[in-house]
Amino acid sequence: TFIIFAMMEEIFKQWLIRFADKKWLLVKTVNDSIKLSIAAALGFSFAENVYPYFIALIKMGEFRGLIGAYFFRSLFTAGAHIFFSGIFGYYYGMSKFVADFRDQDRLQGKKLYLTRIISRIFQIPQDLAFREQKILYGLVVAMGLHAIYNTFLQFNWIIPSLIIVLIVFAYLMILLKRKSGELNL
């Protein structure tokens, strides 16, 4: 169940980002997408921390446990949500510039087989198929990392879960550095 919940959380956050962007055209750059994703993650993390954890501990009178849970969930769990959503936000932001990236991939000799398959199956233009492929990739990566993190927490493997958060943070930093290089065609 914790793996399914991790996947559902990421799906919900990405749906919220896509809905807000479609309604108000909020994403004009990759950075806008990452910022919007982080805002969604912070809101989700706040709601997730307050209701099931903090309020339950207060009701049980576990004030000592509340302090530890507050620091752990505020630092690491909120950070994990930010980093998972940041990864999705990166790929969602990149998808906004699909024509440029698809052309760049073609110039580099990439065949884009998956794009063609998606295009044929769903009867959509290849640009839209490439866009959805980028979004799906970001979502799958975020869901997978979140599922691993939740699994480690479920077994009380605190050190491995913290290592996952650091690895995800490092991956997001690599993506952010790579972003500027990919935008120069």
Disulfide bonds with the S-S distance in Angstrom:
none
